[in-house]
Amino acid sequence: MSTLIRSTVAAPGIHVITVDAPPVNALTVQGWFDLAAALTEAGADPDCHVVVLRAEGRGFNAGVDIKEIDASEGYGALIGANHGCAAAFSAVYDCAVPVIVAVNGFCLGGGIGLVGNADVVVASDDATFGLPEVDRGALGAATHLARLVPQHLMRTLYFTAGTVTAQQLHHFGSVYRVVPRAQLDETALEVARSIAAKDTRVIRKAKEAINGIDPVNVHTSYRFEQGFTFELNLAGFSDEHRQEFVATGRTVGEAREEKA
């Protein structure tokens, strides 16, 4: 497993998985698969009652490593990133025990997939959430953003590549608690201890039952979205957006505005 993904036992019954991929926790193809493996392995451990997913550094997650995709020949890295993200998002959702995410700083792109599929979300008071996909010539994770905000706000955020704050998500009920960053880890562990104290045999069945009555099949809907990302790439539109971002750090739209 990659050293960028660490798994530890913080207390009896509580497994903590940490993403530490400087500078912005944008994961490579292998990183997404490693994260999926860590989550699955934790849930399969009968001594694990709950998982806390957290991150080191400036933000929780910045999605896929665009530079890896842009530097690769053909579509291998793109396909790998799509499969890796699908695996990691599914590993959160299908984890046999509840998954608590502790979100610090920015949560973008693939980070929304992780958070949207989690069971409990706690966040620092500087946390922001958004999907910049349209600015990168890609699509995806509207499935998961729709689990965090109401339908029309989801559409607005998706089309504008805008962000919302942890406080706004707390208002909608999708973020359980908002705390200063210094208190984030302890807050997540506090919630984890409450769950870990329950009979894990009951909690595991409760997780399975809740997933079973979910009105949206998150696996199918996300794969449907990914099909349009492949279409944009095959048409060559995505290359333009990725190359502009890698070269300048700007979106294609920002570059056009500057020239105008």
C-alpha positions in Angstrom: 0.0 0.0 0.0 1.2 3.5 -0.8 2.9 5.5 2.0 0.5 8.3 1.1 -2.4 6.3 2.7 -1.9 5.4 6.4 -4.1 3.2 8.5 -3.9 3.1 12.3 -5.9 2.0 15.2 -6.6 5.1 17.3 -8.6 3.2 20.0 -10.3 -0.1 20.4 -12.7 -0.5 17.6 -11.7 2.7 15.8 -9.6 2.6 12.7 -8.2 5.9 11.3 -7.2 6.2 7.6 -5.1 9.2 6.8 -4.5 10.6 3.3 -1.2 12.5 3.1 -0.3 13.3 -0.5 1.3 16.7 -0.6 0.8 19.4 -1.8 -3.0 19.2 -2.1 -4.0 15.6 -1.6 -4.8 15.1 -5.3 -4.4 11.3 -5.7 -2.8 9.3 -8.4 -4.5 6.3 -10.0 -2.7 4.0 -7.6 -3.5 6.3 -4.7 -7.2 6.0 -5.3 -6.9 2.2 -5.4 -4.8 2.2 -2.2 -7.4 4.2 -0.4 -10.1 1.8 -1.6 -8.0 -1.1 -0.3 -7.5 0.5 3.1 -11.2 1.2 3.6 -12.2 -2.3 2.6 -9.5 -3.9 4.7 -10.6 -1.9 7.8 -14.3 -2.8 7.3 -13.4 -6.5 7.0 -11.6 -6.5 10.3 -14.0 -7.9 12.9 -12.4 -5.8 15.6 -13.1 -2.6 13.6 -16.4 -0.9 14.7 -16.0 2.4 12.8 -13.6 4.1 10.4 -12.5 7.7 10.5 -11.2 9.1 7.2 -9.0 12.2 7.5 -6.2 14.1 5.7 -3.1 15.9 6.5 -2.1 19.2 5.0 -3.9 22.2 3.5 -7.1 20.4 2.5 -9.0 17.2 2.6 -8.8 16.2 -1.0 -8.3 17.9 -4.4 -9.5 15.1 -6.5 -7.5 13.3 -9.2 -3.9 14.1 -10.1 -4.6 16.0 -13.4 -0.9 16.2 -14.1 -0.6 12.4 -14.2 -3.5 12.2 -16.7 -2.1 15.0 -18.8 1.4 13.5 -19.0 0.2 10.1 -20.0 -0.2 8.7 -23.5 -3.6 7.6 -24.7 -6.4 7.1 -22.2 -4.9 4.6 -19.7 -4.5 7.1 -16.9 -7.9 8.6 -17.5 -9.5 5.1 -17.4 -7.4 4.3 -14.3 -8.5 7.4 -12.5 -12.1 6.8 -13.2 -11.9 3.2 -12.0 -9.8 4.3 -9.0 -12.3 6.9 -8.0 -15.2 4.5 -8.5 -13.4 2.0 -6.3 -12.7 4.4 -3.5 -16.1 6.0 -3.5 -17.7 2.5 -3.4 -15.3 1.4 -0.6 -16.7 4.2 1.6 -20.3 3.4 0.8 -19.9 -0.4 1.0 -17.5 -0.4 4.0 -19.0 -2.9 6.5 -18.9 -0.3 9.3 -19.8 3.4 9.4 -17.3 5.8 7.9 -16.8 9.2 9.4 -15.1 11.8 7.3 -13.2 14.7 9.0 -12.9 17.4 6.3 -10.3 20.2 6.6 -9.8 23.0 4.2 -10.8 22.3 0.6 -12.8 19.3 -0.5 -12.9 19.2 -4.3 -13.7 16.8 -7.1 -13.1 13.3 -5.9 -13.2 14.5 -2.3 -16.9 15.1 -2.9 -17.3 11.5 -3.9 -15.7 10.4 -0.6 -17.7 12.7 1.5 -21.0 12.2 -0.3 -20.8 8.5 0.2 -19.8 8.7 3.9 -22.1 8.0 6.9 -21.1 11.0 9.1 -19.4 14.3 8.1 -17.6 16.6 10.5 -15.7 19.6 9.2 -13.4 22.4 10.2 -14.8 25.9 10.1 -12.6 26.7 7.1 -13.8 23.8 5.0 -15.3 24.4 1.6 -16.8 21.9 -0.8 -17.2 21.9 -4.6 -16.9 20.3 -8.0 -14.6 22.1 -10.4 -15.1 19.4 -13.0 -16.6 21.6 -15.7 -13.6 23.8 -15.6 -11.4 20.7 -16.1 -13.3 19.4 -19.1 -14.7 16.5 -17.1 -17.9 15.4 -15.4 -18.8 13.3 -12.4 -19.7 13.2 -8.7 -23.0 15.1 -9.1 -24.3 11.8 -7.6 -22.4 12.6 -4.4 -22.9 16.3 -4.3 -26.7 15.7 -4.5 -26.4 13.8 -1.2 -25.0 17.0 0.4 -27.2 19.8 -1.0 -30.7 20.3 -2.4 -31.3 19.6 -6.1 -31.3 23.1 -7.4 -28.2 24.1 -5.4 -26.4 21.0 -6.7 -27.1 22.1 -10.3 -26.0 25.6 -9.7 -22.8 24.5 -8.0 -22.2 22.0 -10.8 -22.7 24.4 -13.7 -20.7 27.3 -12.0 -18.0 25.1 -10.4 -18.8 27.0 -7.2 -18.3 26.0 -3.6 -20.2 25.9 -0.4 -19.0 26.3 3.1 -19.1 23.8 6.0 -21.5 26.1 7.7 -23.9 26.0 4.7 -23.8 22.2 4.7 -24.4 22.2 8.4 -27.6 24.2 7.8 -28.7 21.5 5.3 -27.9 18.8 7.8 -25.3 17.0 5.7 -22.4 18.1 7.9 -23.0 16.9 11.5 -20.7 19.3 13.3 -18.5 22.3 12.4 -15.5 23.0 14.7 -12.2 24.9 14.6 -9.6 23.0 12.8 -7.6 22.3 16.0 -10.7 20.4 17.3 -11.5 18.5 14.1 -9.7 15.2 14.8 -11.0 15.0 18.4 -14.5 15.8 17.3 -14.4 12.9 14.7 -13.0 10.6 17.4 -15.8 11.6 19.8 -18.4 10.6 17.3 -16.4 7.4 16.5 -16.3 6.5 20.2 -20.1 6.8 20.4 -20.5 4.4 17.5 -17.7 2.1 18.6 -19.5 1.6 21.9 -22.5 0.0 20.2 -22.8 -3.7 19.4 -20.9 -3.9 16.1 -23.0 -6.9 15.0 -26.1 -4.6 15.1 -24.3 -1.6 13.6 -22.9 -3.6 10.6 -26.5 -4.8 9.8 -27.8 -1.2 10.3 -25.2 0.0 7.7 -26.3 -2.7 5.3 -30.0 -2.0 5.9 -29.6 1.8 5.3 -27.7 1.2 2.1 -30.4 -1.2 1.0 -33.2 1.4 1.3 -31.2 4.2 -0.4 -33.4 5.7 -3.1 -30.3 6.2 -5.4 -28.0 3.5 -6.6 -24.7 5.5 -6.2 -22.7 3.0 -8.1 -24.8 3.0 -11.2 -25.5 6.8 -11.3 -21.8 7.6 -10.9 -20.8 5.3 -13.7 -23.4 6.9 -15.9 -21.8 10.3 -15.3 -18.4 8.9 -16.1 -19.5 8.0 -19.5 -19.9 11.6 -20.4 -16.3 12.3 -19.2 -15.1 9.7 -21.7 -17.1 11.3 -24.4 -15.6 14.7 -23.7 -12.1 13.2 -23.8 -12.7 11.3 -27.0 -13.9 14.5 -28.6 -10.7 16.3 -27.5 -12.4 18.9 -25.4 -10.9 17.7 -22.1 -7.3 17.9 -23.4 -7.7 21.7 -23.9 -9.0 22.2 -20.4 -6.4 20.0 -18.7 -3.4 21.4 -20.6 -4.4 25.0 -19.8 -4.8 24.2 -16.1 -1.5 22.3 -15.9 0.4 25.0 -17.8 -1.0 28.1 -16.1 -3.2 27.1 -13.2 -6.1 28.8 -14.9 -9.3 27.5 -16.5 -9.9 27.8 -20.2 -12.6 30.4 -19.4 -10.2 32.5 -17.3 -7.7 32.4 -20.1 -10.2 33.6 -22.6 -11.4 36.4 -20.3 -7.8 37.6 -19.9 -7.2 37.6 -23.7 -10.5 39.6 -24.2 
